[in-house]
Amino acid sequence: MKLPNELYAVLLVDDEPGAIKSLKYLLDWEQAGFRIAGEAANGRQALERLAEHDYALIITDIRMPEMEGIDLIAAIRERSDVPVAIMSGYEDFSYARAALRFGVMDYLLKPAEEDDLAKLLVRVREDLDKRSEHAAPSGQDRVTLPDDPGNERGVVRFVKQWVKDHYASPLTLKGIASQLFMNSAYLGSLFKTQTGIGFGEYVLQVRMEKAKEILAGTDLKVYEVASAVGYNDMDWFYEKFKRYTGVNPGDYRSNKDSAG
């Protein structure tokens, strides 16, 4: 339990000292209601820290020596419901799938953004404060994670990152949903609820913005630009591009050249 006005204790787990240092200075932890109370370079060290002290939040990397992040979370879940967030530079849906299976609060991509971390801390603090108000005297900070909306935000963040990384490849909601073991209709509804636009519209937006960037910054032929952003049908690319920008690809390039 946390005493009134006491800060919630956080454990940072990462084998890169620079990553921990960056996270420590990313925002004002005390203002957010937390303090960095422990650090660990791998999963085994983290479990040792947990045996010695109680923590209200754990933020861990995925890829680490001796014991990786997913194995650490599995071990933690055998003994505690302490909120856990994953931070990693590996945009791989297998990690997201495993993380969701263990009820993590969120999945932050490296380098972490201040706004994403701040939002995570707000959610964690709200959950912990509610639990503190109604908790039995068990001596632990516990929250119920399975229905936590942070999981949904993490999934949507992954879908968006996946599109940004694979815009040149065939992209279907069904394909992404199958990797997450989710229903594609549900994922589509979730994505639109969280972002305000449909999955197909988001894919179009990413591809068109990339096409604009390539047209303005390279001498690639239009058909090469179309292929580079995932379109093999030139007529379809022309139609989509003109509808998105108001001009055809050739005119867009000419206008940019004139402006430059």
C-alpha positions as CSV (number, residue, x, y, z in Angstrom):
1,M,0.0,0.0,0.0
2,K,1.0,3.6,-0.5
3,L,0.8,6.2,2.3
4,P,-0.9,9.5,1.5
5,N,1.3,11.8,-0.6
6,E,3.8,8.9,-1.1
7,L,5.1,8.4,-4.6
8,Y,4.5,5.1,-6.4
9,A,7.7,3.0,-6.8
10,V,8.9,2.1,-10.3
11,L,11.3,-0.5,-11.5
12,L,13.1,0.0,-14.8
13,V,14.5,-3.0,-16.6
14,D,16.8,-2.7,-19.6
15,D,20.3,-4.0,-20.4
16,E,21.2,-0.7,-22.0
17,P,22.2,1.9,-19.4
18,G,21.6,4.7,-21.9
19,A,18.0,3.6,-22.3
20,I,17.4,3.6,-18.6
21,K,19.0,7.0,-18.3
22,S,17.0,8.4,-21.2
23,L,13.8,7.1,-19.6
24,K,14.6,8.6,-16.2
25,Y,15.0,12.0,-17.7
26,L,12.2,11.8,-20.2
27,L,9.7,13.5,-17.8
28,D,9.2,14.7,-14.2
29,W,8.3,11.4,-12.6
30,E,7.6,12.9,-9.2
31,Q,5.1,15.4,-10.7
32,A,3.4,12.4,-12.2
33,G,3.2,10.7,-8.8
34,F,6.0,8.2,-9.3
35,R,9.7,7.7,-8.4
36,I,12.4,5.5,-9.9
37,A,13.0,3.1,-7.0
38,G,15.0,0.4,-8.8
39,E,16.9,-0.6,-11.9
40,A,17.8,-4.0,-13.4
41,A,19.9,-5.0,-16.4
42,N,17.9,-8.2,-17.1
43,G,15.0,-10.3,-16.0
44,R,16.9,-12.2,-13.4
45,Q,18.0,-9.1,-11.7
46,A,14.5,-7.7,-11.9
47,L,13.1,-10.8,-10.0
48,E,15.8,-10.3,-7.4
49,R,14.7,-6.6,-7.0
50,L,11.1,-7.7,-6.7
51,A,12.0,-10.2,-4.0
52,E,13.6,-7.4,-2.0
53,H,11.1,-4.6,-2.5
54,D,7.5,-3.9,-3.6
55,Y,7.0,-1.9,-6.8
56,A,3.8,-0.3,-8.2
57,L,4.9,-0.3,-11.8
58,I,7.5,-2.2,-13.9
59,I,8.7,-0.9,-17.3
60,T,10.8,-3.6,-19.1
61,D,12.7,-4.0,-22.3
62,I,11.9,-7.1,-24.5
63,R,15.4,-8.2,-25.7
64,M,17.8,-8.7,-22.8
65,P,20.5,-11.3,-21.8
66,E,19.8,-14.1,-19.4
67,M,16.1,-13.6,-19.2
68,E,14.0,-11.7,-21.8
69,G,11.1,-9.4,-21.1
70,I,8.3,-11.8,-21.9
71,D,9.9,-14.5,-19.6
72,L,10.2,-11.9,-16.9
73,I,6.5,-10.9,-17.2
74,A,5.5,-14.6,-17.1
75,A,7.5,-15.0,-13.9
76,I,6.0,-11.9,-12.4
77,R,2.4,-13.0,-13.2
78,E,3.0,-16.1,-11.2
79,R,3.3,-14.0,-8.1
80,S,1.8,-10.6,-8.7
81,D,-0.6,-8.4,-10.7
82,V,1.8,-5.4,-10.6
83,P,1.2,-3.3,-13.7
84,V,3.9,-3.9,-16.4
85,A,4.6,-1.9,-19.5
86,I,6.9,-3.1,-22.3
87,M,9.3,-0.9,-24.1
88,S,11.2,-2.1,-27.1
89,G,12.6,-1.1,-30.5
90,Y,11.4,-4.4,-32.0
91,E,8.1,-3.7,-33.9
92,D,7.1,-7.4,-34.0
93,F,3.5,-8.5,-33.5
94,S,4.7,-11.7,-31.8
95,Y,5.9,-9.6,-28.9
96,A,2.6,-7.7,-28.8
97,R,0.7,-11.0,-28.8
98,A,2.7,-12.4,-25.9
99,A,2.5,-9.1,-24.0
100,L,-1.3,-9.0,-24.3
101,R,-1.5,-12.6,-23.2
102,F,0.0,-11.5,-19.8
103,G,-2.1,-8.3,-19.5
104,V,0.5,-5.7,-19.9
105,M,-0.6,-2.1,-19.5
106,D,1.0,-0.8,-22.7
107,Y,3.7,-1.5,-25.3
108,L,5.9,1.5,-25.9
109,L,8.2,1.7,-28.9
110,K,11.8,2.9,-28.5
111,P,12.7,5.7,-28.3
112,A,9.8,6.3,-26.0
113,E,7.9,9.5,-26.5
114,E,7.2,11.8,-23.5
115,D,3.5,12.0,-24.3
116,D,3.1,8.2,-24.5
117,L,4.9,7.7,-21.2
118,A,2.9,10.4,-19.5
119,K,-0.4,8.9,-20.7
120,L,0.7,5.5,-19.4
121,L,1.6,7.0,-16.0
122,V,-1.8,8.7,-15.7
123,R,-3.6,5.4,-16.4
124,V,-1.5,3.5,-13.9
125,R,-1.9,6.1,-11.2
126,E,-5.6,6.3,-11.6
127,D,-5.9,2.5,-11.3
128,L,-3.5,2.4,-8.3
129,D,-5.3,5.3,-6.6
130,K,-8.6,3.5,-7.0
131,R,-7.2,0.3,-5.7
132,S,-5.6,2.1,-2.7
133,E,-8.9,3.5,-1.7
134,H,-10.7,0.2,-1.7
135,A,-7.9,-2.3,-1.0
136,A,-7.8,-4.9,1.7
137,P,-4.7,-4.7,3.9
138,S,-2.6,-7.0,1.8
139,G,0.5,-4.8,1.6
140,Q,0.5,-4.8,-2.2
141,D,-0.6,-2.5,-4.9
142,R,-2.8,-4.4,-7.2
143,V,-4.9,-3.6,-10.3
144,T,-7.2,-5.6,-12.5
145,L,-5.6,-5.7,-15.9
146,P,-7.5,-7.9,-18.4
147,D,-10.0,-5.2,-19.4
148,D,-7.5,-2.3,-19.2
149,P,-8.0,0.0,-22.2
150,G,-4.2,0.5,-22.4
151,N,-4.1,-2.9,-24.0
152,E,-6.3,-1.7,-26.8
153,R,-4.2,1.4,-27.3
154,G,-1.1,-0.8,-27.5
155,V,-2.7,-2.9,-30.2
156,V,-3.7,0.2,-32.3
157,R,-0.2,1.7,-31.9
158,F,1.2,-1.6,-33.3
159,V,-1.2,-1.7,-36.2
160,K,-0.2,1.9,-37.1
161,Q,3.5,1.2,-36.8
162,W,3.1,-2.0,-38.9
163,V,1.5,0.0,-41.7
164,K,4.2,2.6,-41.6
165,D,6.9,-0.1,-41.7
166,H,5.2,-2.2,-44.4
167,Y,3.3,0.2,-46.6
168,A,5.0,-1.2,-49.7
169,S,3.6,-4.7,-49.0
170,P,0.1,-6.1,-49.3
171,L,-1.8,-5.0,-46.2
172,T,-5.0,-6.5,-44.9
173,L,-6.8,-6.1,-41.6
174,K,-7.5,-9.8,-41.7
175,G,-3.8,-10.6,-42.0
176,I,-2.8,-8.4,-39.1
177,A,-5.7,-9.6,-37.0
178,S,-4.6,-13.3,-37.5
179,Q,-1.2,-12.5,-36.2
180,L,-2.8,-11.1,-33.0
181,F,-5.3,-13.9,-32.8
182,M,-8.1,-11.3,-33.0
183,N,-11.3,-11.1,-34.9
184,S,-10.7,-8.8,-37.9
185,A,-14.1,-7.1,-37.6
186,Y,-13.4,-6.3,-33.9
187,L,-9.9,-5.1,-34.7
188,G,-11.3,-2.8,-37.4
189,S,-13.9,-1.4,-35.1
190,L,-11.3,-0.9,-32.4
191,F,-8.9,0.8,-34.8
192,K,-11.6,3.2,-35.9
193,T,-12.8,4.0,-32.4
194,Q,-9.3,4.8,-31.2
195,T,-8.1,6.7,-34.3
196,G,-11.3,8.2,-35.8
197,I,-10.6,6.7,-39.2
198,G,-10.9,3.3,-40.8
199,F,-8.0,0.9,-41.3
200,G,-8.2,1.3,-45.1
201,E,-8.3,5.0,-44.9
202,Y,-5.2,5.0,-42.7
203,V,-3.3,2.7,-45.1
204,L,-4.2,5.1,-47.9
205,Q,-3.1,8.1,-45.9
206,V,0.3,6.5,-45.1
207,R,0.9,5.4,-48.7
208,M,-0.1,8.8,-50.2
209,E,2.0,10.8,-47.9
210,K,5.0,8.5,-48.7
211,A,4.2,8.9,-52.4
212,K,4.2,12.6,-52.1
213,E,7.6,12.5,-50.3
214,I,9.1,10.3,-53.0
215,L,7.7,12.4,-55.9
216,A,9.1,15.5,-54.3
217,G,12.5,14.2,-53.4
218,T,13.5,11.7,-56.1
219,D,13.5,11.3,-59.9
220,L,11.8,7.9,-59.8
221,K,9.2,7.4,-62.6
222,V,5.6,7.5,-61.5
223,Y,5.1,3.8,-62.0
224,E,8.2,3.2,-59.8
225,V,6.7,5.5,-57.1
226,A,3.4,3.5,-57.3
227,S,5.2,0.2,-56.8
228,A,7.3,1.7,-54.0
229,V,4.2,2.5,-52.0
230,G,2.3,-0.8,-52.6
231,Y,0.4,-0.2,-55.9
232,N,0.9,-2.5,-58.9
233,D,-2.0,-1.0,-60.8
234,M,-1.0,2.4,-62.2
235,D,-4.6,3.5,-63.0
236,W,-5.6,2.7,-59.4
237,F,-2.6,4.6,-58.0
238,Y,-3.4,7.6,-60.2
239,E,-7.0,7.6,-59.2
240,K,-6.2,7.4,-55.5
241,F,-3.4,10.0,-55.6
242,K,-5.5,12.5,-57.5
243,R,-8.5,12.0,-55.1
244,Y,-6.1,12.4,-52.1
245,T,-4.2,15.5,-53.3
246,G,-6.4,17.1,-55.9
247,V,-3.7,16.7,-58.7
248,N,-2.2,13.8,-60.6
249,P,1.3,12.6,-59.6
250,G,3.1,14.3,-62.5
251,D,1.5,17.7,-61.8
252,Y,2.3,17.3,-58.1
253,R,6.0,16.8,-58.9
254,S,6.0,19.7,-61.3
255,N,4.4,22.0,-58.7
256,K,7.0,21.0,-56.1
257,D,9.8,21.5,-58.6
258,S,8.5,25.0,-59.4
259,A,8.1,25.9,-55.8
260,G,11.6,24.6,-55.0
